[in-house]
Amino acid sequence: MTVCKATFSGMIFRAPEKRFTQNNIPITSFTLQVDGNDDLLVRVISMGKTAETVENSLSKKDRIVVEGRLKTAVVKDENGSEKRIMELDLASFEKISGSSTSDNEPKEITKFAEEDFSDDLIGEEEIPF
């Protein structure tokens, strides 16, 4: 269920990981630890060309700002109980700091065009996360 458009800043807690759907569409996800709330983790998901850019540009412990559509999802933990988590469908990101940038470099916002994957029939069972 999509909730709203959201913007978060924080540190990448779990490095971007790229996988592919059965239709060979790349999907990259990473976990963002939100600034100001060490207990709040958001799974950030990108698809298509965006997934390639995320995988090549970001790494663990980079500080970034992300923007996209916020959704809730249900996952099962190791005990089998269901938990609700937040996921963000990535629309744009800005790298604030990290291993490959210096504080003197100008910051660049990376925005992505809206990609419509409805024709590719990506079902919940196809997402490899």
LUMKOLLUM-326936 format. One record per residue (C-alpha): residue number from 1; residue in one letter; x, y, z. Coordinates in nm, 3 decimals, always signed. Each point is the difference from the previous one (the first is absolute). Example, Ala and Ser with C-alpha at 12.3 -4.5 7.8 and 13.67 -1.06 7.14 Angstrom:
BEGIN
+-----+------+---------+---------+---------+
| seq | type |       X |       Y |       Z |
+-----+------+---------+---------+---------+
|   1 |    A |  +1.230 |  -0.450 |  +0.780 |
|   2 |    S |  +0.137 |  +0.344 |  -0.066 |
+-----+------+---------+---------+---------+
END
This chain:
BEGIN
+-----+------+---------+---------+---------+
| seq | type |       X |       Y |       Z |
+-----+------+---------+---------+---------+
|   1 |    M |  +0.000 |  +0.000 |  +0.000 |
|   2 |    T |  +0.145 |  +0.339 |  -0.101 |
|   3 |    V |  -0.024 |  +0.254 |  +0.278 |
|   4 |    C |  +0.150 |  +0.324 |  -0.130 |
|   5 |    K |  +0.303 |  +0.171 |  -0.146 |
|   6 |    A |  +0.283 |  +0.014 |  +0.255 |
|   7 |    T |  +0.354 |  +0.129 |  +0.044 |
|   8 |    F |  +0.249 |  -0.156 |  +0.242 |
|   9 |    S |  +0.362 |  +0.071 |  +0.083 |
|  10 |    G |  +0.232 |  -0.244 |  +0.166 |
|  11 |    M |  +0.280 |  -0.250 |  -0.032 |
|  12 |    I |  -0.009 |  -0.314 |  -0.212 |
|  13 |    F |  -0.027 |  -0.278 |  +0.257 |
|  14 |    R |  +0.004 |  -0.294 |  -0.243 |
|  15 |    A |  +0.186 |  +0.034 |  -0.331 |
|  16 |    P |  -0.192 |  +0.003 |  -0.329 |
|  17 |    E |  -0.066 |  -0.347 |  -0.134 |
|  18 |    K |  -0.108 |  -0.062 |  -0.360 |
|  19 |    R |  -0.218 |  -0.288 |  -0.111 |
|  20 |    F |  -0.212 |  -0.075 |  -0.304 |
|  21 |    T |  -0.367 |  -0.088 |  -0.050 |
|  22 |    Q |  -0.107 |  -0.292 |  -0.218 |
|  23 |    N |  -0.044 |  +0.257 |  -0.280 |
|  24 |    N |  +0.369 |  +0.099 |  +0.045 |
|  25 |    I |  -0.080 |  +0.344 |  +0.145 |
|  26 |    P |  +0.270 |  +0.114 |  +0.247 |
|  27 |    I |  -0.116 |  +0.088 |  +0.351 |
|  28 |    T |  +0.233 |  +0.152 |  +0.256 |
|  29 |    S |  -0.086 |  +0.040 |  +0.366 |
|  30 |    F |  +0.182 |  +0.137 |  +0.301 |
|  31 |    T |  -0.090 |  +0.091 |  +0.356 |
|  32 |    L |  +0.018 |  +0.359 |  +0.120 |
|  33 |    Q |  +0.041 |  +0.087 |  +0.368 |
|  34 |    V |  -0.193 |  +0.323 |  +0.038 |
|  35 |    D |  +0.176 |  +0.296 |  +0.167 |
|  36 |    G |  -0.126 |  +0.086 |  +0.346 |
|  37 |    N |  -0.157 |  -0.341 |  +0.060 |
|  38 |    D |  +0.242 |  -0.291 |  +0.029 |
|  39 |    D |  -0.290 |  -0.244 |  +0.021 |
|  40 |    L |  -0.158 |  +0.107 |  -0.331 |
|  41 |    L |  +0.116 |  -0.198 |  -0.302 |
|  42 |    V |  -0.153 |  +0.046 |  -0.346 |
|  43 |    R |  +0.047 |  -0.243 |  -0.289 |
|  44 |    V |  +0.069 |  +0.199 |  -0.318 |
|  45 |    I |  -0.082 |  -0.173 |  -0.329 |
|  46 |    S |  +0.092 |  +0.103 |  -0.353 |
|  47 |    M |  -0.068 |  -0.171 |  -0.334 |
|  48 |    G |  +0.133 |  +0.010 |  -0.354 |
|  49 |    K |  +0.262 |  +0.262 |  -0.090 |
|  50 |    T |  -0.041 |  +0.150 |  +0.346 |
|  51 |    A |  +0.114 |  -0.329 |  +0.153 |
|  52 |    E |  +0.320 |  +0.008 |  -0.206 |
|  53 |    T |  +0.076 |  +0.359 |  +0.107 |
|  54 |    V |  -0.062 |  -0.077 |  +0.367 |
|  55 |    E |  +0.224 |  -0.306 |  -0.005 |
|  56 |    N |  +0.286 |  +0.191 |  -0.166 |
|  57 |    S |  -0.033 |  +0.321 |  +0.207 |
|  58 |    L |  -0.074 |  -0.105 |  +0.358 |
|  59 |    S |  +0.163 |  -0.215 |  +0.266 |
|  60 |    K |  -0.039 |  -0.082 |  +0.367 |
|  61 |    K |  +0.044 |  +0.295 |  +0.242 |
|  62 |    D |  -0.059 |  +0.263 |  -0.272 |
|  63 |    R |  -0.218 |  +0.287 |  +0.125 |
|  64 |    I |  -0.281 |  +0.077 |  -0.241 |
|  65 |    V |  -0.337 |  +0.167 |  -0.043 |
|  66 |    V |  -0.265 |  -0.207 |  -0.180 |
|  67 |    E |  -0.340 |  +0.092 |  -0.139 |
|  68 |    G |  -0.277 |  -0.222 |  -0.127 |
|  69 |    R |  -0.335 |  -0.166 |  +0.068 |
|  70 |    L |  -0.034 |  -0.145 |  +0.347 |
|  71 |    K |  -0.172 |  -0.338 |  +0.032 |
|  72 |    T |  -0.064 |  -0.249 |  +0.275 |
|  73 |    A |  +0.072 |  -0.369 |  -0.041 |
|  74 |    V |  -0.044 |  -0.307 |  +0.214 |
|  75 |    V |  +0.297 |  -0.231 |  +0.065 |
|  76 |    K |  +0.035 |  -0.309 |  +0.215 |
|  77 |    D |  +0.276 |  -0.015 |  +0.259 |
|  78 |    E |  +0.189 |  -0.314 |  +0.104 |
|  79 |    N |  -0.278 |  -0.087 |  +0.249 |
|  80 |    G |  -0.260 |  +0.005 |  -0.276 |
|  81 |    S |  -0.180 |  +0.306 |  +0.131 |
|  82 |    E |  -0.086 |  +0.278 |  -0.244 |
|  83 |    K |  +0.142 |  +0.351 |  +0.029 |
|  84 |    R |  -0.077 |  +0.315 |  -0.194 |
|  85 |    I |  +0.298 |  +0.177 |  -0.151 |
|  86 |    M |  +0.040 |  +0.319 |  -0.203 |
|  87 |    E |  +0.127 |  -0.009 |  -0.355 |
|  88 |    L |  +0.086 |  +0.293 |  -0.224 |
|  89 |    D |  -0.026 |  -0.027 |  -0.380 |
|  90 |    L |  +0.297 |  +0.218 |  -0.089 |
|  91 |    A |  -0.062 |  +0.306 |  -0.219 |
|  92 |    S |  +0.321 |  +0.195 |  +0.072 |
|  93 |    F |  +0.298 |  +0.006 |  +0.231 |
|  94 |    E |  +0.279 |  +0.234 |  +0.100 |
|  95 |    K |  +0.327 |  -0.128 |  +0.140 |
|  96 |    I |  +0.105 |  +0.222 |  +0.290 |
|  97 |    S |  +0.323 |  -0.176 |  +0.094 |
|  98 |    G |  +0.170 |  -0.333 |  -0.042 |
|  99 |    S |  +0.310 |  -0.182 |  -0.104 |
| 100 |    S |  +0.017 |  +0.143 |  -0.354 |
| 101 |    T |  -0.090 |  +0.365 |  +0.063 |
| 102 |    S |  +0.186 |  +0.279 |  +0.172 |
| 103 |    D |  -0.156 |  +0.294 |  +0.182 |
| 104 |    N |  +0.138 |  +0.237 |  -0.264 |
| 105 |    E |  -0.180 |  -0.168 |  -0.289 |
| 106 |    P |  -0.329 |  +0.150 |  -0.113 |
| 107 |    K |  -0.294 |  -0.218 |  +0.094 |
| 108 |    E |  -0.218 |  -0.128 |  -0.281 |
| 109 |    I |  -0.359 |  -0.115 |  +0.026 |
| 110 |    T |  -0.073 |  -0.310 |  -0.206 |
| 111 |    K |  -0.360 |  -0.006 |  -0.123 |
| 112 |    F |  -0.160 |  -0.276 |  -0.198 |
| 113 |    A |  -0.277 |  +0.007 |  -0.256 |
| 114 |    E |  -0.316 |  -0.185 |  +0.092 |
| 115 |    E |  +0.031 |  -0.348 |  -0.147 |
| 116 |    D |  -0.318 |  -0.194 |  -0.062 |
| 117 |    F |  +0.049 |  -0.371 |  +0.056 |
| 118 |    S |  -0.369 |  -0.086 |  -0.013 |
| 119 |    D |  +0.043 |  -0.169 |  -0.338 |
| 120 |    D |  +0.271 |  -0.226 |  +0.144 |
| 121 |    L |  -0.246 |  -0.147 |  +0.253 |
| 122 |    I |  +0.218 |  +0.007 |  +0.305 |
| 123 |    G |  -0.187 |  -0.194 |  +0.265 |
| 124 |    E |  +0.069 |  -0.017 |  +0.371 |
| 125 |    E |  +0.133 |  -0.355 |  -0.045 |
| 126 |    E |  +0.262 |  +0.124 |  -0.249 |
| 127 |    I |  +0.168 |  +0.255 |  +0.226 |
| 128 |    P |  +0.307 |  -0.182 |  +0.135 |
| 129 |    F |  +0.002 |  +0.165 |  +0.346 |
+-----+------+---------+---------+---------+
END
